[in-house]
Amino acid sequence: METIPLWVPVVFFAIAVVYAMVGLGGGSAYVAALAVMGFPYAAIPQVGLACNVLVTAGGVWHFRRAGHVSWRACLPFVVASIPAAYLGGRIPIGPRPFALILGLALLAAGVRMLATPAARELRRMSAARAWALGVPVGAALGLVAGLVGIGGGVFLASVLVLARWTDARGAAGMVAVFTFANSVAGLAGQVNKGLLIGVAVVPLLLAAVIGGQIGSRLGARGLPVLRLRQVLSLLLIAVALRTLWGAWQA
């Protein structure tokens, strides 16, 4: 594996800080950065998921300590996402399908982060409805997570907002748990196909760990990050369009 440019760990650090503030791992932005630098496509999911695991582990810890994690609320989503993420990680995928799925996932993530939903009154969700919603959503997001190396948390956040199930801090805590579980399972599936990353990516992992710790601490304390998220969303959309165009031309 070629030497990684010095700017990439800096980018990973910034991504980890901003995403961890809202309970996310940053997988969508990591894979976008790796795609831009021409990183081997087959290794991209492993790097993205490994960074996700490291970042969201800290997020789960800090949001739980701040009282923003409900294990009961997380269970319906996680129970289906774990096997689906592992399965997605094991599925062989060629360069063009990978680019198409990645581009669409990045585009959806960018649009989601760009949106600023209006504050609405929360409503109580019954256990039956939680399972009816959580199992299919968790399975779908888990499969995509394992395939292309994103945790799926940005999409779960959309579901939680639309369902009016929890507030922003509660959603961040749930998203951190969901992304961590997805990323561990997806990474296990990816590695089952063969370990494609080595010591060259250690600076990226360290940057993600440090940035994630800083971001999750700030996020658990309630620091607003709306403007930064909007900037990141535009970057994701730009990379998504570039990736889709490249796949179309292939």
C-alpha positions in Angstrom: 0.0 0.0 0.0 1.3 3.4 -1.0 2.3 6.1 1.6 -0.7 8.2 2.6 -0.4 11.9 2.0 0.0 14.1 5.2 -3.2 16.0 4.5 -5.4 12.9 4.8 -4.9 12.3 8.6 -5.7 16.0 9.2 -8.9 15.6 7.2 -9.8 12.5 9.2 -9.2 14.3 12.5 -11.5 17.2 11.4 -14.2 14.7 10.2 -14.0 12.8 13.5 -14.4 15.9 15.6 -17.5 17.2 13.8 -19.3 13.9 13.3 -18.6 12.7 16.8 -20.3 15.8 18.2 -23.6 14.4 17.0 -23.0 10.7 17.7 -21.8 9.8 14.2 -18.6 8.0 13.3 -17.9 9.9 10.1 -17.8 6.8 7.8 -19.5 8.6 4.9 -16.8 11.4 5.0 -13.9 9.0 5.5 -14.8 6.9 2.4 -15.4 10.1 0.4 -11.9 11.4 1.3 -10.4 8.0 0.4 -12.3 7.9 -2.9 -11.0 11.3 -3.8 -7.3 10.4 -3.1 -7.7 7.2 -5.2 -7.3 4.7 -2.4 -7.8 1.1 -3.5 -11.6 0.6 -3.6 -11.6 -2.8 -2.0 -9.8 -1.5 1.1 -12.0 1.7 1.5 -14.8 -0.1 3.6 -12.3 -1.6 6.0 -10.7 1.8 6.7 -14.0 3.6 7.0 -15.5 1.0 9.3 -12.3 0.8 11.5 -12.4 4.5 12.0 -16.1 4.3 12.8 -15.6 1.7 15.5 -12.9 3.8 17.2 -14.8 7.1 17.0 -18.3 5.8 18.1 -16.8 3.7 20.9 -15.9 7.0 22.5 -19.2 8.5 21.6 -21.1 5.7 23.3 -19.1 6.1 26.4 -19.5 9.9 26.6 -23.1 10.1 25.7 -24.0 7.2 28.1 -22.2 9.0 30.9 -24.2 12.1 30.1 -27.5 10.1 30.3 -28.3 10.3 26.5 -28.3 6.5 25.7 -31.4 4.3 26.1 -30.4 0.7 25.5 -34.1 -0.3 25.2 -34.7 2.2 22.5 -31.6 1.1 20.6 -32.4 -2.6 20.6 -35.0 -2.8 17.8 -32.6 -1.1 15.4 -29.4 -2.9 16.4 -30.8 -6.5 16.6 -31.3 -6.6 12.8 -28.5 -4.3 11.7 -25.7 -6.5 13.2 -26.3 -9.6 11.1 -27.1 -7.5 8.0 -23.9 -5.5 8.4 -21.8 -8.7 8.7 -23.6 -10.1 5.6 -23.0 -6.9 3.7 -19.3 -7.0 4.6 -18.9 -10.5 3.3 -20.6 -9.8 -0.1 -18.0 -9.5 -2.9 -18.6 -6.3 -5.0 -16.9 -5.0 -8.1 -15.5 -1.5 -8.7 -18.5 -0.1 -10.6 -21.3 -1.4 -8.4 -19.2 -0.2 -5.4 -18.9 3.3 -6.9 -22.6 3.4 -7.6 -23.7 2.3 -4.2 -21.1 4.5 -2.5 -22.1 7.6 -4.6 -25.8 7.1 -3.8 -25.1 6.6 -0.1 -22.9 9.7 0.0 -25.5 11.8 -1.9 -28.2 10.7 0.5 -26.0 11.4 3.5 -25.1 14.8 2.2 -28.7 15.8 1.6 -29.7 14.5 5.0 -27.0 16.5 6.7 -27.9 19.6 4.7 -31.5 19.5 5.9 -32.4 21.3 9.1 -35.7 19.9 10.4 -37.9 22.2 12.5 -38.3 21.4 16.1 -41.4 19.4 16.8 -43.1 18.0 19.9 -41.9 14.5 20.8 -44.3 11.6 20.9 -44.2 8.3 22.7 -43.6 5.3 20.5 -45.1 1.9 21.5 -42.9 -1.1 21.8 -44.7 -2.8 18.9 -44.2 0.2 16.6 -40.6 0.5 17.6 -39.9 -3.0 16.6 -42.0 -2.7 13.4 -39.9 0.3 12.4 -36.5 -0.7 13.9 -36.1 -4.1 12.4 -36.5 -3.3 8.7 -34.7 0.0 9.0 -31.8 -1.5 11.0 -31.5 -4.4 8.5 -31.4 -2.1 5.4 -28.9 0.3 7.0 -26.7 -2.5 8.3 -26.5 -4.1 4.8 -25.4 -0.8 3.2 -22.9 -0.2 6.1 -21.2 -3.5 5.5 -21.1 -3.1 1.8 -19.4 0.3 1.4 -18.0 1.1 4.9 -20.4 3.7 6.3 -22.1 3.2 9.7 -25.6 4.3 8.6 -26.0 6.5 11.6 -26.8 9.6 9.5 -29.8 7.8 8.0 -31.0 6.5 11.4 -30.9 10.1 12.7 -33.3 11.0 9.9 -35.7 8.2 11.0 -35.6 9.3 14.6 -36.3 12.9 13.7 -39.2 12.0 11.4 -40.7 9.7 14.0 -40.3 12.4 16.7 -39.1 9.6 19.0 -36.3 11.5 20.9 -34.6 14.8 21.2 -31.3 15.8 19.6 -29.1 14.5 22.4 -31.1 11.2 22.7 -30.8 10.7 19.0 -27.1 11.3 19.1 -26.7 8.6 21.8 -28.8 6.1 19.8 -26.9 6.9 16.6 -23.6 6.3 18.4 -24.7 2.9 19.6 -26.2 1.9 16.3 -23.1 3.0 14.3 -20.7 1.3 16.6 -22.6 -2.0 16.4 -23.0 -1.8 12.6 -19.3 -0.9 12.1 -18.0 -3.8 14.3 -20.2 -6.3 12.4 -19.5 -4.8 9.0 -15.7 -4.8 9.7 -15.9 -8.4 10.8 -17.5 -9.3 7.5 -15.0 -7.3 5.4 -12.0 -8.8 7.2 -13.5 -12.3 6.6 -12.8 -11.6 2.9 -9.2 -10.8 3.7 -7.4 -8.0 5.6 -6.6 -5.3 3.1 -5.2 -2.6 5.3 -1.9 -2.4 7.1 0.4 -0.1 9.1 0.1 2.6 6.5 -3.4 3.5 7.8 -2.3 3.8 11.4 -2.1 7.6 11.2 -5.7 7.7 9.9 -6.9 5.5 12.8 -5.0 7.7 15.4 -6.4 10.9 13.9 -9.9 9.4 14.1 -9.5 8.3 17.7 -8.2 11.7 18.9 -10.8 13.7 16.9 -13.6 11.4 18.0 -12.7 11.8 21.7 -12.7 15.6 21.4 -15.9 15.7 19.3 -17.9 13.3 21.6 -16.9 15.2 24.7 -18.1 18.5 23.1 -21.3 16.9 21.7 -22.3 15.4 25.1 -22.0 19.0 26.5 -24.3 20.4 23.8 -22.0 22.4 21.6 -23.9 23.5 18.4 -22.4 22.2 15.1 -25.1 23.2 12.5 -22.9 25.4 10.3 -20.0 22.8 10.2 -22.5 20.0 9.3 -23.9 22.1 6.5 -20.4 22.7 5.0 -19.6 19.0 5.3 -22.9 18.1 3.7 -22.0 20.2 0.6 -18.6 18.4 0.4 -20.3 15.0 0.6 -22.7 15.9 -2.2 -19.9 17.1 -4.4 -17.9 13.9 -3.8 -21.0 11.8 -4.4 -21.7 13.4 -7.8 -18.1 13.0 -8.7 -18.2 9.3 -7.7 -21.5 8.7 -9.6 -20.1 10.4 -12.7 -17.0 8.3 -12.6 -19.1 5.1 -12.3 -21.4 6.2 -15.1 -18.3 6.8 -17.4 -16.8 3.4 -16.5 
